[in-house]
Amino acid sequence: MCFLSNRMILSTGPCMLRDIFLLENQLPWLVIEALSDFLTTPPVYKFVHKIAKYLYIIPPSSLYSNTRARVDELRKYRPPHLLGLLRYSQIGNMTSEDHNHIHPLSLASTSAIELAEIGIKLTASKKKGLANMSIQTDYCLFGGQLSLTPLFINDFTACWLVNMAAYEACVSTRYPSDGFVVSSYISLLAMLMDREEDVHQLRAKHLVRSLLGNHELLVFFKGLACHLRLGRRYFTITGKIDRFKRRRPVSIAVHRFVYKNFKTIVAVLSITGVLAGIFRTLMSLKQHQP
């Protein structure tokens, strides 16, 4: 009987994790508070803080520091429902500096492989929370660096993303602090995926991990992004990428040539080194001849 009970929990667990964060299933926070009165220690905040670990590719040592907002910060926030609390755990109380730097809007699309070609390195952000997207265009002499929070995608985490984006569409505000944070994150990942090779590149950089195939991830993000409104944070990142392209045409051309022909260049240099060694040997033998 105990075995059957455990099997039932294991089989229904993912479905429960998916269903409790569906937008249409949300109960008003007043109802949740009333239900929590029956418990000695309401576990709602710790539950949401802990459950967010499923969104990320993180080491076991950091399971309890994986959100932008800590548990004590979550307790101070009064959400409309559980889904709103989950979203807040990812964006936290975004500071004013997030809204002060407004960059020219850009609709330019750049795939992950194209970023590598022009010299912008993709890296996994050490901070947690879907709001942590940043780009440094002066990272080094020939390129920049785009940092994103690494994401784990399965059945219920994909559902969470969809419903957090749907919730943002219901409560959004006007530009610049439009509130489309999760939507911007999804849109940016979708922009980086033009082909299955781009998805493979994101996997290689440890930005995306999933049991789904490259094609399935590509279809998911592209299909979802076409229904989302592009947020301010998306425009900020793409605007900086566009400005990087316009300001560094020469270095980009050099980097693209080296990137595309790196194997050929290495082969030529290797052959040149071998020929130079043979030539020096012949010259040495010639000098030792009587």
Rosetta silent file (secondary structure, phi, psi, omega in degrees, C-alpha in Angstrom):
SEQUENCE: MCFLSNRMILSTGPCMLRDIFLLENQLPWLVIEALSDFLTTPPVYKFVHKIAKYLYIIPPSSLYSNTRARVDELRKYRPPHLLGLLRYSQIGNMTSEDHNHIHPLSLASTSAIELAEIGIKLTASKKKGLANMSIQTDYCLFGGQLSLTPLFINDFTACWLVNMAAYEACVSTRYPSDGFVVSSYISLLAMLMDREEDVHQLRAKHLVRSLLGNHELLVFFKGLACHLRLGRRYFTITGKIDRFKRRRPVSIAVHRFVYKNFKTIVAVLSITGVLAGIFRTLMSLKQHQP
SCORE:     score description
SCORE:     0.000 S_00000001
   1 L     0.000  -42.376  177.910    0.000    0.000    0.000 S_00000001
   2 H   -63.077  -40.400  178.385    2.873    2.338    0.886 S_00000001
   3 H   -60.747  -44.194  179.546    4.559    1.446   -2.427 S_00000001
   4 H   -63.448  -39.634  179.214    1.364    2.292   -4.334 S_00000001
   5 H   -63.766  -42.885  178.861    1.072    5.600   -2.477 S_00000001
   6 H   -64.521  -40.023  178.870    4.662    6.548   -3.356 S_00000001
   7 H   -63.409  -38.689  179.622    4.100    5.633   -6.991 S_00000001
   8 H   -65.797  -40.258  178.899    0.997    7.830   -7.103 S_00000001
   9 H   -65.904  -43.257 -179.687    2.919   10.782   -5.653 S_00000001
  10 H   -63.912  -37.162 -176.954    5.787   10.315   -8.105 S_00000001
  11 H   -78.151  -31.299 -177.550    3.430   10.095  -11.087 S_00000001
  12 H   -96.581  -11.099 -177.957    1.224   13.046  -10.135 S_00000001
  13 H   -54.914  -54.451  179.022    3.967   15.304   -8.738 S_00000001
  14 H   -59.155  -36.636  178.294    4.930   16.982  -12.044 S_00000001
  15 H   -65.080  -39.684  178.253    1.250   17.470  -12.926 S_00000001
  16 H   -65.599  -42.862  179.167    0.644   19.148   -9.567 S_00000001
  17 H   -62.920  -31.926  177.524    3.663   21.425  -10.022 S_00000001
  18 H   -75.270  -46.842 -171.373    2.300   22.417  -13.414 S_00000001
  19 H   -70.495  -33.764 -175.919   -1.329   22.900  -12.425 S_00000001
  20 L   -71.083  -14.111  178.569   -0.844   25.031   -9.290 S_00000001
  21 L  -111.452   13.553  172.527    0.845   27.743  -11.368 S_00000001
  22 L   -69.960  136.060 -177.065   -1.651   27.830  -14.242 S_00000001
  23 H   -59.121  -39.497 -177.632   -3.013   31.356  -14.577 S_00000001
  24 H   -74.166  -12.185  179.975   -6.610   30.125  -14.788 S_00000001
  25 H   -97.278    1.234 -172.868   -6.179   28.088  -11.580 S_00000001
  26 L   -71.220  134.210  174.009   -5.012   30.950   -9.376 S_00000001
  27 L   -97.204  143.242  176.317   -6.819   31.641   -6.112 S_00000001
  28 L   -56.083  146.989 -176.720   -6.852   35.179   -4.687 S_00000001
  29 H   -60.287  -29.746  177.175   -4.181   35.702   -2.055 S_00000001
  30 H   -59.521  -38.282  178.869   -6.871   36.363    0.562 S_00000001
  31 H   -67.613  -43.000  179.507   -8.070   32.785    0.125 S_00000001
  32 H   -63.761  -39.928  177.361   -4.538   31.402    0.482 S_00000001
  33 H   -63.374  -40.441  178.983   -4.021   33.472    3.635 S_00000001
  34 H   -63.801  -41.160  178.017   -7.281   32.155    5.073 S_00000001
  35 H   -68.083  -33.676 -179.322   -6.225   28.573    4.364 S_00000001
  36 H   -68.003  -22.021  179.636   -2.784   29.251    5.860 S_00000001
  37 L   -63.729  -20.033 -179.737   -4.407   30.193    9.169 S_00000001
  38 L   -82.717   -7.351 -179.271   -5.101   26.508    9.706 S_00000001
  39 L  -106.836  143.441  179.550   -1.350   25.760    9.649 S_00000001
  40 L   -65.113  -47.265  177.959    1.056   26.476   12.497 S_00000001
  41 L  -126.644   97.501 -179.291    3.834   27.562   10.115 S_00000001
  42 L   -59.648  121.527 -174.827    2.522   28.449    6.648 S_00000001
  43 L   -92.183   14.164 -171.190    5.086   27.051    4.169 S_00000001
  44 H   -59.947  -50.176 -175.254    3.955   29.078    1.143 S_00000001
  45 H   -66.231  -43.949  177.936    6.946   31.421    0.874 S_00000001
  46 H   -64.821  -36.525  179.191    9.542   28.719    1.497 S_00000001
  47 H   -61.548  -49.648 -178.827    7.733   26.457   -0.958 S_00000001
  48 H   -65.394  -40.849  179.565    7.843   29.021   -3.785 S_00000001
  49 H   -63.234  -40.691 -178.202   11.448   29.952   -2.991 S_00000001
  50 H   -76.041  -36.889 -175.770   12.519   26.303   -2.997 S_00000001
  51 H   -67.186  -22.803 -178.212   10.447   25.249   -6.003 S_00000001
  52 H   -65.731  -14.495  179.344   12.206   27.823   -8.181 S_00000001
  53 H   -61.172  -24.878 -178.938   15.283   25.572   -8.206 S_00000001
  54 H   -69.510  -16.272 -179.490   13.622   23.551  -10.957 S_00000001
  55 H   -78.133  -19.805 -166.635   13.956   26.513  -13.326 S_00000001
  56 E  -119.335  160.011  171.423   17.724   26.596  -13.264 S_00000001
  57 L   -94.642   96.865 -173.708   20.843   24.664  -14.043 S_00000001
  58 L  -135.678  151.433  175.688   22.465   24.978  -10.624 S_00000001
  59 L   -71.843  154.119 -178.606   24.798   22.960   -8.408 S_00000001
  60 H   -56.197  -29.611 -176.914   23.256   21.242   -5.352 S_00000001
  61 H   -67.205  -16.721 -176.212   25.111   23.612   -2.986 S_00000001
  62 H  -114.580   24.488 -177.550   23.062   26.576   -4.181 S_00000001
  63 L   -62.292  -26.075 -175.484   19.559   25.121   -4.105 S_00000001
  64 L  -105.515   12.231  175.884   18.452   27.619   -1.492 S_00000001
  65 L  -132.454   43.781 -169.281   19.978   30.757   -3.040 S_00000001
  66 L  -109.599   15.284  177.793   18.496   30.439   -6.487 S_00000001
  67 L  -126.551  157.972  177.979   16.075   33.354   -6.672 S_00000001
  68 L   -67.727  -34.369  179.563   16.488   37.082   -7.069 S_00000001
  69 L  -106.285  131.004  178.061   14.326   37.639   -3.958 S_00000001
  70 L   -76.858  171.163 -177.366   15.120   35.899   -0.664 S_00000001
  71 H   -60.287  -42.117 -179.232   12.472   34.315    1.562 S_00000001
  72 H   -65.736  -30.592  175.765   12.356   37.329    3.887 S_00000001
  73 H   -71.607  -37.349  178.174   11.822   39.597    0.876 S_00000001
  74 H   -63.048  -36.554 -179.043    9.014   37.358   -0.358 S_00000001
  75 H   -65.268  -28.541 -179.247    7.291   37.657    3.012 S_00000001
  76 H   -80.495  -16.491 -177.326    7.201   41.464    2.659 S_00000001
  77 L   -91.706  135.972  177.596    5.574   41.257   -0.773 S_00000001
  78 L  -106.476   97.514 -176.507    1.809   40.889   -1.058 S_00000001
  79 L   -81.269  164.098  174.864    1.163   39.023   -4.325 S_00000001
  80 L   -75.453  -27.945 -178.281   -2.197   38.630   -6.045 S_00000001
  81 L  -168.328 -176.541 -177.744   -1.770   34.838   -6.105 S_00000001
  82 H   -63.089  -40.977  179.622    0.829   32.032   -6.150 S_00000001
  83 H   -61.988  -40.427  177.027    1.819   32.658   -9.774 S_00000001
  84 H   -63.229  -35.597  177.772    2.455   36.305   -8.944 S_00000001
  85 H   -68.960  -39.552  177.405    4.659   35.217   -6.035 S_00000001
  86 H   -62.119  -44.466  178.796    6.634   32.870   -8.305 S_00000001
  87 H   -63.413  -42.365 -179.757    7.207   35.692  -10.788 S_00000001
  88 H   -63.060  -33.624  178.505    8.256   38.069   -8.009 S_00000001
  89 H   -63.964  -22.066 -179.436   10.794   35.508   -6.804 S_00000001
  90 H   -92.306  -27.455 -176.584   12.422   35.812  -10.238 S_00000001
  91 H  -109.776  -23.533  179.627   12.417   39.587  -10.662 S_00000001
  92 L    60.830 -162.440  176.617   12.481   40.829   -7.064 S_00000001
  93 L   -90.651   85.108 -174.920   12.173   44.506   -6.281 S_00000001
  94 L   -59.850  128.939 -175.204   13.924   45.755   -9.389 S_00000001
  95 L   -72.807  166.971 -177.800   15.889   48.901   -8.567 S_00000001
  96 L   -65.314  -25.640 -179.617   15.483   52.252  -10.284 S_00000001
  97 H   -65.993  -22.947  176.528   18.754   51.799  -12.162 S_00000001
  98 H   -65.489  -22.162 -174.325   17.017   49.056  -14.138 S_00000001
  99 H  -111.021   -9.059 -174.794   14.730   51.721  -15.584 S_00000001
 100 H   -81.277  -30.016 -175.148   16.985   54.751  -15.869 S_00000001
 101 L   -93.243   99.836 -178.010   19.171   53.621  -18.752 S_00000001
 102 L  -103.666  126.978 -177.542   17.052   53.785  -21.880 S_00000001
 103 L  -111.934  158.585  179.086   18.691   52.780  -25.141 S_00000001
 104 L   -55.871  137.546 -179.512   17.535   53.236  -28.730 S_00000001
 105 L   -67.615  142.537  179.406   14.953   50.651  -29.678 S_00000001
 106 L  -143.096  135.605  176.411   16.158   47.918  -32.000 S_00000001
 107 L  -108.053   12.941 -179.748   14.361   45.057  -33.693 S_00000001
 108 L   -64.169  137.032 -179.286   17.595   43.582  -35.064 S_00000001
 109 L  -108.566  132.454 -178.070   17.737   39.815  -34.676 S_00000001
 110 L  -135.406  122.461 -178.829   21.016   38.046  -33.919 S_00000001
 111 L   -80.634  169.138 -179.188   21.391   34.294  -33.508 S_00000001
 112 H   -62.003  -41.348  179.814   23.737   32.584  -31.061 S_00000001
 113 H   -68.686  -38.287  178.162   26.133   31.563  -33.827 S_00000001
 114 H   -64.657  -37.658  176.251   26.126   35.074  -35.301 S_00000001
 115 H   -60.254  -42.594  178.380   27.000   36.487  -31.871 S_00000001
 116 H   -63.118  -37.674 -179.804   29.979   34.129  -31.743 S_00000001
 117 H   -65.439  -39.166 -176.703   31.010   35.251  -35.229 S_00000001
 118 H   -88.119   -4.031  173.109   30.997   38.964  -34.365 S_00000001
 119 L   102.418   13.340  176.311   32.834   38.432  -31.083 S_00000001
 120 E   -97.641  117.786 -175.936   30.117   38.534  -28.407 S_00000001
 121 E   -86.106  132.433  175.546   30.634   35.693  -25.952 S_00000001
 122 E   -88.465  127.877  179.315   27.624   33.949  -24.407 S_00000001
 123 E  -135.080  155.394  176.418   28.034   33.212  -20.704 S_00000001
 124 E   -84.523  127.332  179.052   25.860   31.900  -17.885 S_00000001
 125 L   -67.427  140.413  177.942   25.051   34.557  -15.305 S_00000001
 126 L   -80.461  -16.337  178.132   26.177   33.771  -11.759 S_00000001
 127 L   -86.351  157.480  179.960   23.123   35.583  -10.400 S_00000001
 128 L  -105.990  159.502 -178.917   19.727   33.913  -10.194 S_00000001
 129 L   106.973  136.845 -176.709   16.409   35.177  -11.439 S_00000001
 130 L   -69.121  -10.607  179.048   15.101   35.665  -14.956 S_00000001
 131 L   -79.132  -12.996 -174.420   15.637   39.425  -14.625 S_00000001
 132 L   -84.451   81.303  174.365   19.416   39.007  -14.680 S_00000001
 133 L  -121.389  129.881 -179.370   20.238   39.748  -18.312 S_00000001
 134 E  -149.877  155.899  177.646   23.251   41.917  -19.106 S_00000001
 135 E  -139.129  135.025  174.799   25.633   42.714  -21.942 S_00000001
 136 E  -114.423  114.423 -178.704   29.121   44.196  -21.907 S_00000001
 137 L   -88.669   -5.422  177.624   30.175   45.557  -25.285 S_00000001
 138 L  -119.392   35.703 -176.254   33.684   46.447  -24.073 S_00000001
 139 L   -62.710  -39.711  176.393   34.435   43.079  -22.485 S_00000001
 140 L  -150.872 -177.850 -174.346   37.688   42.750  -24.428 S_00000001
 141 L   -60.595  -40.777 -174.175   39.523   44.323  -27.368 S_00000001
 142 L  -106.166    2.578 -176.078   37.679   42.379  -30.071 S_00000001
 143 L  -165.362 -169.368 -178.476   34.329   41.586  -28.498 S_00000001
 144 E  -132.811 -168.756 -178.700   31.711   41.684  -25.788 S_00000001
 145 E  -146.152  128.187  176.487   29.853   39.391  -23.435 S_00000001
 146 E  -110.258  120.376 -178.253   26.152   38.569  -23.098 S_00000001
 147 E  -109.598  131.220  177.807   25.146   37.005  -19.780 S_00000001
 148 E  -133.226  153.238  175.191   21.866   35.174  -19.231 S_00000001
 149 L   -70.775  125.367  178.996   20.468   33.072  -16.417 S_00000001
 150 L   -66.271  141.716 -171.097   20.850   29.371  -17.370 S_00000001
 151 E  -125.352  139.015  172.936   17.503   27.638  -17.738 S_00000001
 152 E  -106.678  126.651 -176.870   16.261   24.077  -17.340 S_00000001
 153 E  -113.867  122.239  167.404   13.257   23.203  -19.510 S_00000001
 154 L  -139.942 -163.239 -174.510   10.879   20.323  -18.886 S_00000001
 155 H   -59.296  -51.612 -173.785    7.110   19.877  -18.891 S_00000001
 156 H   -84.471  -29.618  176.673    6.239   21.976  -15.849 S_00000001
 157 H   -69.216  -34.045  174.403    9.009   24.611  -16.046 S_00000001
 158 H   -63.216  -39.935  177.886    7.929   25.346  -19.620 S_00000001
 159 H   -63.860  -39.796  178.025    4.381   25.729  -18.311 S_00000001
 160 H   -61.004  -43.983  179.954    5.594   28.149  -15.618 S_00000001
 161 H   -60.259  -46.451 -179.370    7.297   30.323  -18.230 S_00000001
 162 H   -59.866  -44.885 -175.804    4.172   30.441  -20.385 S_00000001
 163 H   -75.420  -32.256  173.820    1.925   31.368  -17.465 S_00000001
 164 H   -66.146  -38.822  176.668    4.297   33.978  -16.015 S_00000001
 165 H   -66.547  -39.176  177.695    4.417   35.605  -19.459 S_00000001
 166 H   -64.698  -38.569  177.957    0.609   35.440  -19.687 S_00000001
 167 H   -64.799  -40.194  177.605    0.346   37.057  -16.252 S_00000001
 168 H   -60.899  -37.258  178.729    2.674   39.862  -17.370 S_00000001
 169 H   -64.605  -24.737 -179.080    0.399   40.527  -20.335 S_00000001
 170 H   -85.139  -27.492 -172.821   -2.468   41.058  -17.869 S_00000001
 171 H  -119.408   14.663 -174.684   -0.695   43.440  -15.475 S_00000001
 172 L   -64.671  153.610  175.957    1.781   45.238  -17.741 S_00000001
 173 L  -114.781 -171.777 -176.493    2.468   48.942  -17.431 S_00000001
 174 L   -86.669  161.214  176.873    3.749   51.524  -19.848 S_00000001
 175 L   -61.375  142.808    8.998    7.288   51.960  -21.186 S_00000001
 176 L   -89.493  -26.664 -178.271    9.986   52.163  -19.834 S_00000001
 177 L   -87.696   69.209 -169.789    9.163   50.082  -16.718 S_00000001
 178 L   -79.576  -13.397  177.378    6.702   47.949  -18.646 S_00000001
 179 L    84.103    0.356 -179.230    6.955   44.844  -16.469 S_00000001
 180 L   -86.638   65.550 -176.147    7.633   42.435  -19.353 S_00000001
 181 H   -81.501  -54.217  177.810   10.643   40.857  -17.633 S_00000001
 182 H   -63.226  -39.384  178.239    9.950   37.147  -18.154 S_00000001
 183 H   -61.560  -39.852  178.188    8.630   37.935  -21.642 S_00000001
 184 H   -64.618  -40.756  179.225   11.899   39.738  -22.447 S_00000001
 185 H   -62.687  -46.824  179.018   13.913   36.748  -21.238 S_00000001
 186 H   -63.434  -44.260 -178.902   11.900   34.322  -23.375 S_00000001
 187 H   -63.132  -37.194  179.858   12.040   36.644  -26.400 S_00000001
 188 H   -68.304  -42.450  175.929   15.807   37.009  -26.065 S_00000001
 189 H   -62.231  -40.864  179.336   16.331   33.239  -25.957 S_00000001
 190 H   -64.423  -38.041  178.491   14.035   32.870  -28.974 S_00000001
 191 H   -62.249  -36.441 -178.919   16.019   35.535  -30.844 S_00000001
 192 H   -72.614  -12.590 -177.355   19.212   33.560  -30.254 S_00000001
 193 L  -107.582   99.008  173.518   17.609   30.469  -31.819 S_00000001
 194 L  -100.334  -35.697 -178.605   17.369   30.610  -35.602 S_00000001
 195 L  -136.958  172.441  178.754   18.372   27.035  -36.301 S_00000001
 196 H   -63.779  -28.501  177.754   18.995   23.830  -34.390 S_00000001
 197 H   -63.514  -33.068  177.703   22.709   24.663  -34.493 S_00000001
 198 H   -67.802  -39.240  177.509   21.970   27.743  -32.388 S_00000001
 199 H   -62.980  -41.524  177.325   20.205   25.602  -29.773 S_00000001
 200 H   -61.214  -38.578  178.139   23.250   23.328  -29.707 S_00000001
 201 H   -63.369  -41.600  178.419   25.421   26.416  -29.155 S_00000001
 202 H   -66.174  -36.751  175.590   23.266   27.483  -26.197 S_00000001
 203 H   -64.449  -43.650 -178.411   23.534   23.986  -24.729 S_00000001
 204 H   -62.658  -30.759  178.820   27.318   24.078  -25.168 S_00000001
 205 L   -88.591    5.182  178.304   27.449   27.377  -23.272 S_00000001
 206 L    60.894   34.389  176.054   25.307   25.848  -20.470 S_00000001
 207 L   -95.026  -24.439  178.843   22.532   28.403  -20.989 S_00000001
 208 E  -137.327  134.334  174.403   19.848   25.821  -21.770 S_00000001
 209 E  -137.062  137.104 -177.479   19.486   22.250  -20.571 S_00000001
 210 E  -166.794  154.777  171.501   16.631   19.914  -21.346 S_00000001
 211 L   -80.666  -11.288  175.699   15.705   16.345  -22.177 S_00000001
 212 L   -71.072  152.788  177.995   13.916   17.814  -25.181 S_00000001
 213 L   -76.254  169.627  179.724   15.719   17.723  -28.510 S_00000001
 214 H   -60.132  -41.480 -179.699   17.169   20.762  -30.267 S_00000001
 215 H   -65.658  -40.943 -179.800   14.268   20.881  -32.716 S_00000001
 216 H   -64.585  -40.878  177.698   11.683   20.656  -29.927 S_00000001
 217 H   -65.966  -40.602  178.544   13.309   23.523  -27.998 S_00000001
 218 H   -60.936  -46.714  179.762   13.511   25.618  -31.161 S_00000001
 219 H   -64.077  -40.975 -179.068    9.818   25.076  -31.909 S_00000001
 220 H   -61.715  -53.271 -175.618    8.829   25.813  -28.284 S_00000001
 221 H   -69.645  -40.837  179.079   10.661   29.129  -27.960 S_00000001
 222 H   -66.997  -40.972  179.226    9.888   30.371  -31.471 S_00000001
 223 H   -66.618  -36.333  179.618    6.234   29.409  -31.137 S_00000001
 224 H   -74.888  -42.876 -174.661    5.931   31.085  -27.733 S_00000001
 225 H   -63.344  -31.040 -177.751    7.853   34.262  -28.585 S_00000001
 226 L   -68.753  -12.127  178.602    5.627   35.142  -31.532 S_00000001
 227 L  -103.216   -0.442 -175.628    2.735   35.631  -29.085 S_00000001
 228 L  -100.423  150.589  172.331    4.665   37.799  -26.614 S_00000001
 229 L   -84.360  136.450 -179.927    5.055   41.539  -26.426 S_00000001
 230 L   -75.245  125.735 -176.703    8.674   42.648  -26.568 S_00000001
 231 L   -91.046  172.070 -178.251    9.671   44.269  -23.285 S_00000001
 232 H   -60.504  -40.168 -178.014   12.034   47.115  -22.455 S_00000001
 233 H   -65.776  -32.819  175.097   14.800   44.788  -21.270 S_00000001
 234 H   -64.084  -46.830 -179.521   14.696   42.978  -24.621 S_00000001
 235 H   -64.948  -33.650  178.738   15.074   46.265  -26.490 S_00000001
 236 H   -62.963  -47.111 -179.469   17.931   47.311  -24.193 S_00000001
 237 H   -65.894  -49.895 -177.838   19.963   44.176  -24.984 S_00000001
 238 H   -66.166  -32.106  177.069   19.252   44.174  -28.733 S_00000001
 239 H   -64.390  -40.631  178.427   19.929   47.925  -28.899 S_00000001
 240 H   -68.385  -37.677  177.150   23.388   47.426  -27.408 S_00000001
 241 H   -63.941  -43.309  179.318   24.104   44.549  -29.804 S_00000001
 242 H   -62.877  -41.806  178.728   23.047   46.717  -32.753 S_00000001
 243 H   -66.463  -36.590  176.349   25.253   49.581  -31.555 S_00000001
 244 H   -60.791  -42.390  179.641   28.157   47.141  -31.127 S_00000001
 245 H   -63.569  -41.875 -176.214   27.745   46.060  -34.758 S_00000001
 246 H   -73.175  -29.444 -175.492   27.681   49.642  -36.050 S_00000001
 247 H   -88.954  -15.340 -175.469   30.677   50.822  -34.038 S_00000001
 248 L  -129.625   54.119 -177.579   33.069   47.949  -34.775 S_00000001
 249 H   -64.454  -37.754 -176.891   32.779   47.019  -38.455 S_00000001
 250 H   -71.790  -50.926 -179.116   36.517   46.382  -38.917 S_00000001
 251 H   -63.586  -33.618  177.502   37.109   44.300  -35.780 S_00000001
 252 H   -66.381  -42.181  179.152   33.899   42.347  -36.479 S_00000001
 253 H   -62.235  -42.397  179.210   35.055   41.581  -40.034 S_00000001
 254 H   -65.437  -45.971 -178.384   38.425   40.361  -38.734 S_00000001
 255 H   -64.674  -40.339  179.687   36.845   38.289  -35.959 S_00000001
 256 H   -63.605  -41.124  179.431   34.274   36.765  -38.332 S_00000001
 257 H   -63.210  -45.857 -179.811   37.023   35.764  -40.798 S_00000001
 258 H   -65.502  -40.707 -178.898   39.110   34.163  -38.049 S_00000001
 259 H   -63.571  -45.338 -177.083   36.042   32.441  -36.537 S_00000001
 260 H   -74.432  -27.629 -174.716   34.867   30.950  -39.836 S_00000001
 261 L  -116.001   23.396 -174.285   38.335   29.942  -41.029 S_00000001
 262 H   -60.463  -45.439 -178.652   39.951   29.046  -37.726 S_00000001
 263 H   -63.406  -40.576  178.913   40.594   25.384  -38.624 S_00000001
 264 H   -65.029  -42.688  179.924   42.069   26.364  -41.984 S_00000001
 265 H   -62.268  -43.987  178.941   44.284   29.006  -40.369 S_00000001
 266 H   -63.091  -41.481  179.570   45.530   26.504  -37.770 S_00000001
 267 H   -63.499  -44.295  179.852   46.202   23.921  -40.501 S_00000001
 268 H   -63.045  -43.925  179.372   48.124   26.447  -42.623 S_00000001
 269 H   -64.271  -37.269  178.645   50.176   27.588  -39.630 S_00000001
 270 H   -65.342  -45.572  178.885   50.919   23.964  -38.725 S_00000001
 271 H   -63.171  -41.630  178.895   52.045   23.165  -42.266 S_00000001
 272 H   -61.419  -41.444  178.521   54.094   26.372  -42.339 S_00000001
 273 H   -63.702  -40.858  178.476   55.757   25.393  -39.055 S_00000001
 274 H   -64.712  -45.841  179.667   56.582   21.916  -40.401 S_00000001
 275 H   -62.855  -39.509  178.646   57.989   23.339  -43.647 S_00000001
 276 H   -63.814  -38.966  178.061   60.018   25.895  -41.707 S_00000001
 277 H   -64.800  -42.848  178.082   61.441   23.087  -39.553 S_00000001
 278 H   -62.797  -42.367 -178.885   62.343   21.035  -42.634 S_00000001
 279 H   -63.272  -42.799  178.845   63.936   24.092  -44.257 S_00000001
 280 H   -64.645  -37.287  178.453   66.038   24.817  -41.158 S_00000001
 281 H   -64.363  -44.364  178.747   67.136   21.173  -41.038 S_00000001
 282 H   -62.530  -42.297  179.428   68.180   21.261  -44.710 S_00000001
 283 H   -64.394  -37.834  179.027   70.063   24.512  -44.190 S_00000001
 284 H   -66.051  -42.092  178.195   71.810   23.019  -41.155 S_00000001
 285 H   -64.645  -37.995 -178.947   72.831   19.924  -43.124 S_00000001
 286 H   -66.143  -37.404 -179.602   74.058   22.091  -45.988 S_00000001
 287 H   -69.346  -27.767 -178.143   76.222   24.159  -43.649 S_00000001
 288 H   -87.725   -5.663  178.048   77.861   21.012  -42.219 S_00000001
 289 L   -74.106  141.364  179.812   78.768   19.651  -45.668 S_00000001
 290 L   -69.778    0.000    0.000   82.528   19.968  -46.565 S_00000001
